[in-house]
Amino acid sequence: MSSSVISKINLSNFQMKNGIYFPKDYEDLNKTEQKQRWDRIGKTYYGSQKIEQAEETSQLKQDYTLLTGRPGGVWTKFPLNKSVGSILEIGSGYGRIPLFLSKDKNLRCQKYYGIDISEPLLRRLLKCKQEYDFFPGAEFYIICASAELLPLEDNSVDLIISNCVFMHIPEAQLRTLMVEMSRVLKPGGTFVFNHSFHNKACPSHKIHNLVRILSPVKNSVYLKQYTADEITAMLDASGMKAKCSQYIVEPTQEYAVVPTVVKGVKVPFAQAINTRLKPSSAAMKETLAYGFSAYSAQLG
């Protein structure tokens, strides 16, 4: 995963303000429903605002896991003590994944590019960098934008990471993003898309789809789920195989037959039912899994 070639970034259509790069058409982006929704969500995303409220003596500032917990899934397979030239994170949020990779896996890099549409989350990422100093010594490029068009040169990134993001992106935009990620990834580069695609076969999603179809306010983004074969085909169509010849698409270890929440209302006993699911066969795991991850074969 190491590389001596330094990636280049083209931010000619961006302007920096207080540590974040914004596109020159940021006012237009601010008018979109997607941007407004994620700015609202970002203000209190999974309680991450606690880092802004904590006093200097707070234990939270001494132990990052009190803020983030420890991510599971593919991240537990990530190798120790790796060094790369550049990392691109799609949907960086407040920095939960790079914090874990830097602190627990001792991943090092020379440049980190974090892209997210939510300005509040990116402000919090900068706060987390200040408090916990993940990827020490690296150059940081924090970009507030929609990720379909990446301001990076061809074959310029060693490692692309993303966590629980792609299910929030409409299919057409996601396919464009896949092509862009394939474009900027170096030949022989690595990617990890953890828990990034909702599973079409999952009973919980099928119930949710019915509720959403009958709802007067429809959000078609969340009506789209994928099979493992469809995810593989999307990666192949993006040109990823030319950069990374082998990759793995596998079901997550989170299973669900019943939605835990429907239209903002908790479903009684749903969480208890879902957590007791222990499918034994590969076929049942792929049916009941909440989602899929995709990652470079050399990672596992």
N, C-alpha and C positions, 0 to 999 in steps of 0.2 A: 504493500500500500504506500510505500514511501516514494517520493519523487523529488527531483532537484529542480524541476521546471516550475516557475512561479506563474500563477494564473494572472490574467489581466482583466480589468474591469472597465467598462465604458459607461460612465455616468454623465455623459454630455447633456442628456435630457433630464437630469435630476439636479436638485439643489439641496445643499445640506443646511439643516437647522437644528441646533442643539443635539448634535451627534447622530441625527437620522437623515438619510437621503430621501427626499420626496420628489415624485415626478413633477414636471412643470405644469402638467394638467391636473394637479392634485385637487383643485376645486371641483373639477368634473367627477373625479373619483369619489369625492366626499358626498356627491349627490346620489350615488348608487345605493340601492337597498342593501346589498351585500356588505358594503363598507360600513354603513350606519349600524347594521345588525352586529357586526363583529367589534365595532367600537363600543357598543353598549355591553356586549358580553365581556369584552376585555377589561372593563373597569373592575369587575369582581371575579374574574375567571378562576375557578377552583380555589378561591380564597387567597390567591397570590398577592392581593393588595396588602397582605399582612406585612410584607417586607418593607413597605413604605411607611407603615405605622409603628414598626418595632423600635424600641429605644435602643441606644447603643449597647447597653449591657444585656440585651435580650439574648437568650440562648438560641433563638431563631437565627441570629446573625453569626453564631458560632458553628451551627450545624445545619447545612443547607437541606438535609433530608426532612427537617421539621417543616420546611416550606413545600418541598416537592415530593416527598416520599422517594422510593426507588422504583424506577420504571421496570416493567417486566418484558415479556415477549422476546423478540429477537435481540433486544438490547442486552439481555443476559448472556447471549452468545458472542457478543462483540469481544474480540481478542484484546489482551492486555498490552500496554506499553508500545502502542503503534504511533508512528509519526507520519503525517502527510503534509504536503505543501498547502493544500487548500480544501476547505469544507464549505459546501453550500447546503443550507437548511431551508427547506420549503415549509412555510408555516411555523416559524421559529417560536412564536408565542413569547413567553417571558424567559425562555432559556432553559427550560427543565431538562431537555435531553442533552444539550452540550454540557450542562453542569454535571450530569451523571457521567457522561463519557470522559470528561476531563478529570473529575475527582475520583471516580470509582474504577475507571478503566485506564487511567493515565494516558489518554489519547492526547497527542500534541499536534499542533498545526501552526503554519506560518500566517495563514489568512483564513478568516472566518467570514462568510457572507450569510447574513440572516435576513430572510424576506418574509414579511407578514403584512396583511392588509390592515391590521388593527394597530393604530398608533398608541393607545394606552398600553397594550401588551409590549410593544417595542420600548416604550419608556421604562417599563418594568424590567425588561431584559437589561437595559443599560444600568439600572439600579442593582440588579443581581450581579452583573459584571463588576460593578464597583465594590459590592459587599463580599463576593466570594472569589473574584478574580479567576474565573475559569478560562482555559486556554491562555495562560500567562505568556506575555511576550508576543502574542499574535496580533496582527492588524485586524481591526474589526470594521466591517462595512454593513451597517444596519439600514435596511431599505424598506420603506413603507409603500407597498404597491401590490397590485394584483400580479400573480406570478406567471401568467401565461407567456409573457415575453421577458426573458431573463437578460439583464444588461451585462452579460459576460461573453467573452470570446469563445469561438469554437475550441473544443479539446483543451479546456483550461482548468477543469476541476478534478481533483483526485477522488473526492468522496462526496456523495449527495445523500442527505438524510432527511427523513420526514416522519412524523408521528401523528397518526389519527387526523389526517388533514384531507386526503383526497375524497373522502365520502361527502365532504362539504362543497365540492366543486362540481358544477354541471358537466355532463359527459363530454360535450364538445370542447369546453375549455380544458378539461383534464387531458384529452387526447392531444391538444395543442401543447400543453405543459409537458407531456411525456416526450414529444418530439424535441422540445426545447432542452429538456434535461439530457436527452441522448446527444444532442448537439454539443452541449458544453462539457459533458463528461469526457475525460481523457480515455484513449484506448487502454484497456486493462484497468480502468478505474473501478470503483466500488460504489454500490448504493444499498441503502437500507430504507425500506418503506414499511414501517412497523404498524400493524393494525390499521391499514390505510384504506381498505375496501370493504364495504358491507357485503355480506354473503346472501346471494339470491335465494338459496335454499332454506335459510334460517326461518323457523316458524314464527319467531318474534317479529321479524321484519315483514312477513306476510300479513300478520295481524295489523301491524302499523300501517302498511300500505293501504289496507282496506279502510282504516280510519281516516287516513289522509285523503283518499279518493272521495270519501263521503263528506269531508270537511268543506265548508264554504270558502275557507282560505287555504288554497293549495300551494304547497312548495314542492315543485316537481323534482328538485335536487334530491330529496330524500326518498323519492319513489324509485330511484335507480340503485340496484344492487348488481353484483357480478358473480359469476362462477369462476373457479380457478382457471378453467380453459379460456374464458373471456379475458381475464387479466393477463394471462400469458400471451394471448393473441394481441392485446393492446401494446404490451411491451415489445413484442416482435415487430409490430407495425410502426412503432416509433423509431426504429433503428437501433434500439438498445443492444441487440445481439452483436452488432458490429463493434461495440465498445466493451461489452461484457458478455462473453460467449455462453456462459451458463448462469442461470439464476433459478431461484427456488420460489415457488408460490405455495404457501402452506396455510391451513386454517389456524386461527388463534385458539388459545386454550380457554377462552371465555365462551360459554355456551348459553343458549337462551331458547326457551320454548314459549315464554310469555313476556310481553313488554313489562318493564318495571314501572313505567310511567306512560299514561295515555292522555294526551291533551292537557298536560300539566298536573294530572291527578295520579298519585301513586296507586298501583294495583296491589291489593292485599296479597301477601304471601308470595308474590312473584319473585322477589329476590331470593327468598329461601328455596323456592322450587328450582330456580336456575342454578344456584350455587351447588345444589346436590346432584346436578347432572354430571355423570362420569362415563361418557361414551367409550366403549372399548375398541370398536372396530374403526378402521380408517374411514369407511363409508359413513358411519354415524357421526364421527367427528366433523367430517366435511359438511354434513347436513345440519348439525346443531350449532356449529361455530357461529359466533356473532359476526366475524369478519375474516379477512385474509391479510397476511403480510407477504411482501415480496422483497427478496434481497439477493445479493450476489452469492453464488455458490461457494466462492472461496472464503466467504465470511464464516460459514458454518462448518 
